[in-house]
Amino acid sequence: MNITSNNAYLRLHLGIFIAGGTGIFGRMITLTEIPLVWYRMLIAAIVMAGIMFTSGRLHRLPLSHLAKISCCGALLAIHWVLFYASIKASNVSIAVVCIALDGFFTAILDPLISHRRFSPRELLLSLITLGGILLIFGFDSRYRLGIVFGILTSFFYALFSIYSKGIQLSTGHKSSTMLLYELISGWLLLTLCLPFYSLLYPNSSLTPSTADWFLLPVFGSLFTIGPFLLQLQALRCISAFTVNLSYNLEPLYSIVFALVIFDEGSELNRYFWLGVLFIILSVVLQTIYARREGQGSDA
């Protein structure tokens, strides 16, 4: 497939726009978080396997590689469950803003796991983000459980990102292969958890409602696989830094969607928006530093 630079940017921002809608499904679908993610991972794995099979890229992995990737799949499943638990306990805006803390956890966990030195700049920028989250945490006691889930979401996403990157580098597998087996292993983990979940929460339905049956296929295919494939296509012409930087727009899209669809603006006050400004400030400063480093390396 020949992709021009203009088409690559179009695909990139289309993927970000679609990814921004994933949180909306968490509020629209009536299923609780574990059944919701179980269906999402099942549908996404089937679609991904079909795409890879038709393109001749579906193959078995060595057991040692499969075991490592399965650990990443478990982290991905936990991350998604906590993310949708955060939405159910608060709202979309709070859940997506809390994800910004993954930079804070990455700045702490990555040096510990990768055995590299701590970066004072990363820690400083992450503390600015943490300050924003603390402002949001104190604005309304009704949403504190959702914020706690959101903070845990960021923690597990940071772990997932660090380990997934390390395993991909050590095994040499493509991102699409990694994603497929992460989806399958995460789905298997949730399958094992469902009987215990049913015992603990007997009133929680595992069967989707009529509306959910229409939403889940779109959610599990277009809104899960779509952004991933569009990102891979964009990376053929655009640098990884530009792609990762552009994905900072995803929470902003999610908040806009939530404000329009669910009128969440009435649930938020000035402390929430002040916290968001702190988070945006950390992103802008990180962008400035990264660009200076990029220019310095090109000199």
C-alpha positions as CSV (number, residue, x, y, z in Angstrom):
1,M,0.0,0.0,0.0
2,N,1.5,3.4,-1.1
3,I,0.8,6.0,1.6
4,T,1.8,9.6,1.0
5,S,2.8,12.0,3.8
6,N,-0.6,13.8,3.6
7,N,-2.5,10.5,3.7
8,A,-0.4,9.4,6.7
9,Y,-1.3,12.4,8.7
10,L,-4.9,12.0,7.8
11,R,-4.9,8.3,8.9
12,L,-3.0,9.3,12.1
13,H,-5.6,11.9,13.2
14,L,-8.5,9.8,12.1
15,G,-7.1,7.0,14.4
16,I,-6.7,9.5,17.3
17,F,-10.3,10.8,16.7
18,I,-11.6,7.2,16.8
19,A,-9.6,6.3,19.9
20,G,-11.1,9.3,21.6
21,G,-14.5,7.7,21.4
22,T,-13.5,4.5,23.3
23,G,-14.4,6.0,26.7
24,I,-17.9,6.9,25.4
25,F,-18.7,3.2,24.8
26,G,-17.8,2.6,28.5
27,R,-20.7,4.8,29.6
28,M,-23.1,3.8,26.8
29,I,-22.8,0.0,27.2
30,T,-24.8,-1.3,30.2
31,L,-22.4,-4.2,31.0
32,T,-20.1,-3.7,34.0
33,E,-16.4,-3.4,33.5
34,I,-15.2,-7.1,33.4
35,P,-17.9,-8.4,31.1
36,L,-17.5,-5.3,28.9
37,V,-13.8,-5.9,28.5
38,W,-14.3,-9.6,28.0
39,Y,-16.5,-9.0,25.0
40,R,-14.2,-6.2,23.7
41,M,-11.1,-8.4,23.8
42,L,-13.0,-11.4,22.3
43,I,-14.3,-9.4,19.3
44,A,-11.0,-7.6,18.8
45,A,-9.0,-10.8,18.8
46,I,-11.4,-12.4,16.2
47,V,-11.2,-9.4,14.0
48,M,-7.4,-9.1,14.4
49,A,-6.9,-12.8,13.7
50,G,-9.0,-12.6,10.6
51,I,-7.0,-9.6,9.3
52,M,-3.7,-11.3,9.9
53,F,-4.9,-14.7,8.5
54,T,-6.0,-13.1,5.2
55,S,-2.7,-11.2,4.9
56,G,-0.6,-14.3,5.6
57,R,0.8,-12.9,8.9
58,L,-0.8,-15.3,11.3
59,H,1.7,-17.8,12.8
60,R,2.5,-19.6,16.1
61,L,4.9,-18.3,18.6
62,P,7.5,-20.2,20.7
63,L,6.2,-21.0,24.2
64,S,8.8,-18.8,25.9
65,H,7.7,-15.8,23.8
66,L,4.0,-16.6,24.3
67,A,4.4,-16.7,28.1
68,K,6.1,-13.3,28.1
69,I,3.4,-11.7,25.8
70,S,0.7,-13.3,27.9
71,C,1.9,-11.3,30.9
72,C,1.5,-8.2,28.8
73,G,-2.0,-9.3,27.8
74,A,-2.9,-9.7,31.5
75,L,-1.7,-6.1,32.2
76,L,-3.7,-4.8,29.2
77,A,-6.9,-6.6,30.5
78,I,-6.4,-5.2,34.0
79,H,-5.8,-1.7,32.6
80,W,-9.0,-1.8,30.5
81,V,-11.1,-3.2,33.4
82,L,-9.9,-0.4,35.7
83,F,-10.4,2.2,33.0
84,Y,-14.1,1.3,32.5
85,A,-14.5,0.9,36.3
86,S,-13.4,4.5,36.6
87,I,-15.9,5.6,34.0
88,K,-18.7,3.7,35.7
89,A,-17.8,5.1,39.1
90,S,-17.3,8.7,37.9
91,N,-17.5,9.8,34.3
92,V,-15.6,9.8,31.0
93,S,-13.8,13.1,31.5
94,I,-12.3,12.1,34.9
95,A,-11.3,8.7,33.7
96,V,-9.4,9.9,30.6
97,V,-7.7,12.7,32.5
98,C,-6.4,10.3,35.1
99,I,-4.6,8.3,32.3
100,A,-2.2,11.3,32.0
101,L,-0.6,10.0,35.2
102,D,1.0,7.1,33.2
103,G,3.9,9.5,32.5
104,F,4.4,9.9,36.3
105,F,4.4,6.1,36.9
106,T,6.6,5.6,33.8
107,A,9.2,8.1,35.1
108,I,9.4,6.1,38.3
109,L,9.0,2.5,37.1
110,D,11.0,2.5,33.8
111,P,14.3,3.3,35.5
112,L,13.7,0.6,38.1
113,I,12.7,-2.0,35.6
114,S,15.2,-1.0,32.9
115,H,18.0,-0.3,35.4
116,R,18.7,3.2,34.1
117,R,19.2,6.5,35.8
118,F,16.2,8.5,36.9
119,S,15.5,11.6,34.8
120,P,15.0,14.7,36.9
121,R,13.2,16.4,34.0
122,E,10.7,13.5,33.6
123,L,10.1,13.4,37.4
124,L,9.5,17.2,37.5
125,L,7.1,17.1,34.6
126,S,5.3,14.1,36.1
127,L,4.9,16.0,39.4
128,I,3.2,18.8,37.6
129,T,0.7,16.2,36.2
130,L,0.4,14.7,39.7
131,G,-0.5,18.2,41.0
132,G,-3.3,18.4,38.4
133,I,-4.7,15.0,39.4
134,L,-4.6,16.1,43.1
135,L,-6.6,19.2,42.3
136,I,-9.2,17.0,40.5
137,F,-9.2,14.5,43.3
138,G,-10.4,17.1,45.8
139,F,-13.1,18.7,43.7
140,D,-16.0,16.4,44.5
141,S,-16.1,13.5,47.0
142,R,-18.6,11.7,44.7
143,Y,-16.0,10.9,42.2
144,R,-13.1,9.9,44.4
145,L,-13.6,6.1,43.8
146,G,-13.5,6.8,40.1
147,I,-10.3,8.8,40.4
148,V,-8.7,6.0,42.5
149,F,-9.6,3.5,39.7
150,G,-8.2,6.0,37.2
151,I,-4.9,6.3,39.0
152,L,-4.6,2.5,39.1
153,T,-5.4,2.5,35.4
154,S,-2.4,4.7,34.7
155,F,-0.2,2.5,36.9
156,F,-1.1,-0.7,35.0
157,Y,-0.9,1.1,31.6
158,A,2.7,2.2,32.5
159,L,3.6,-1.3,33.4
160,F,2.0,-2.6,30.2
161,S,3.9,-0.1,28.0
162,I,7.3,-0.7,29.6
163,Y,7.1,-4.5,29.5
164,S,5.4,-4.6,26.1
165,K,8.2,-2.5,24.6
166,G,10.9,-4.6,26.3
167,I,9.4,-7.9,25.2
168,Q,8.9,-6.7,21.6
169,L,12.6,-5.6,21.4
170,S,13.8,-8.9,22.9
171,T,11.6,-11.2,20.8
172,G,11.5,-9.2,17.5
173,H,7.8,-9.7,16.9
174,K,5.7,-7.1,15.0
175,S,3.3,-5.0,16.9
176,S,0.3,-6.7,15.2
177,T,1.5,-10.1,16.4
178,M,2.0,-8.8,19.9
179,L,-1.4,-7.2,20.0
180,L,-3.2,-10.4,18.8
181,Y,-1.7,-12.6,21.5
182,E,-2.1,-9.9,24.1
183,L,-5.8,-9.8,23.3
184,I,-6.1,-13.6,23.4
185,S,-4.2,-14.0,26.7
186,G,-6.1,-11.1,28.3
187,W,-9.4,-12.6,27.2
188,L,-8.4,-16.0,28.7
189,L,-7.6,-14.3,32.0
190,L,-10.9,-12.6,32.2
191,T,-12.6,-15.9,31.2
192,L,-11.1,-17.5,34.3
193,C,-12.2,-14.5,36.4
194,L,-15.8,-14.4,35.3
195,P,-17.1,-17.3,37.5
196,F,-15.7,-15.7,40.6
197,Y,-17.0,-12.3,39.5
198,S,-20.5,-13.8,39.1
199,L,-20.3,-15.2,42.7
200,L,-19.2,-11.8,44.1
201,Y,-21.7,-9.8,42.1
202,P,-24.7,-12.1,41.4
203,N,-26.8,-9.1,40.3
204,S,-24.4,-8.1,37.5
205,S,-25.6,-9.4,34.1
206,L,-23.1,-11.1,31.8
207,T,-25.6,-10.9,28.9
208,P,-25.6,-7.7,26.8
209,S,-28.7,-5.7,26.5
210,T,-30.4,-5.3,23.1
211,A,-28.6,-2.0,22.6
212,D,-25.3,-3.5,23.7
213,W,-25.4,-6.1,21.0
214,F,-25.3,-3.3,18.4
215,L,-22.6,-1.3,20.3
216,L,-20.2,-4.2,21.2
217,P,-19.2,-5.2,17.6
218,V,-18.5,-1.6,16.7
219,F,-16.6,-1.1,19.9
220,G,-14.6,-4.3,19.6
221,S,-13.7,-3.9,16.0
222,L,-13.6,-0.3,14.6
223,F,-12.9,1.4,18.0
224,T,-10.3,-1.1,19.1
225,I,-8.5,-2.4,16.0
226,G,-9.1,0.7,13.9
227,P,-6.9,3.2,15.7
228,F,-4.1,0.5,16.0
229,L,-4.0,-0.2,12.3
230,L,-4.2,3.4,11.3
231,Q,-1.3,4.2,13.6
232,L,0.8,1.4,12.1
233,Q,0.0,2.8,8.6
234,A,0.9,6.3,9.7
235,L,4.3,5.2,11.1
236,R,5.4,4.3,7.6
237,C,5.8,8.0,6.8
238,I,5.7,9.8,10.2
239,S,8.2,9.5,13.0
240,A,7.3,7.7,16.2
241,F,7.8,10.9,18.2
242,T,5.2,12.7,16.1
243,V,2.7,9.9,16.4
244,N,3.2,9.6,20.2
245,L,3.0,13.3,20.6
246,S,-0.2,13.6,18.5
247,Y,-1.9,10.9,20.7
248,N,-1.9,13.5,23.5
249,L,-5.0,14.8,21.8
250,E,-7.0,11.6,22.6
251,P,-8.1,12.6,26.1
252,L,-9.2,16.0,24.8
253,Y,-11.3,14.4,22.1
254,S,-12.9,12.1,24.8
255,I,-13.7,15.1,27.0
256,V,-15.3,17.0,24.1
257,F,-17.4,13.9,23.1
258,A,-18.5,13.5,26.8
259,L,-19.4,17.1,27.0
260,V,-21.5,17.0,23.9
261,I,-23.1,13.5,24.3
262,F,-23.6,13.3,28.1
263,D,-23.4,17.0,29.1
264,E,-20.7,16.2,31.6
265,G,-19.8,19.9,31.8
266,S,-22.5,20.3,34.4
267,E,-20.7,17.7,36.6
268,L,-17.3,19.4,36.6
269,N,-16.1,22.6,38.3
270,R,-13.2,24.9,38.2
271,Y,-10.9,22.6,40.1
272,F,-11.3,20.0,37.4
273,W,-10.4,22.5,34.6
274,L,-7.5,23.9,36.7
275,G,-6.2,20.3,37.0
276,V,-6.5,19.8,33.3
277,L,-4.5,23.0,32.7
278,F,-1.7,21.6,34.9
279,I,-1.7,18.4,32.8
280,I,-1.7,20.3,29.5
281,L,1.2,22.4,30.8
282,S,3.3,19.2,31.5
283,V,2.6,18.0,28.0
284,V,3.6,21.3,26.4
285,L,6.8,21.5,28.4
286,Q,7.6,17.8,27.5
287,T,7.0,18.7,23.8
288,I,9.4,21.7,24.0
289,Y,12.1,19.6,25.6
290,A,11.7,16.7,23.2
291,R,11.9,19.0,20.2
292,R,15.0,20.7,21.5
293,E,16.6,17.3,22.0
294,G,15.6,16.2,18.5
295,Q,17.1,19.4,17.0
296,G,20.3,18.8,19.0
297,S,20.6,15.3,17.8
298,D,20.2,16.4,14.2
299,A,22.8,19.1,14.5
